[in-house]
Amino acid sequence: MKKYLVTREITEDYIIPANDEKEALSIFNSIVNYKDSSISDLILQHNIDLHTDILKYKPVEEDKD
């Protein structure tokens, strides 16, 4: 069986209502952990060798407009 490298680059920006940065990061981590775990079964089922580079940036408070 042949193997193919398929690459996807994504930037996701989440604007999270929260009382402080710690709460925003907690909510963010819950979201991404759920997303990551939800695809793990499909990756295993199809015997996919997944490599990821994750860049996580410091939260920036949105301007109040």
Protein Blocks (a to p, Z undefined) as FASTA:
>chain_A
ZZdddddddddddddddfbfklmmmmmmmmmmmmmmmmmmmmmmnopacddddddddddd
dddZZ
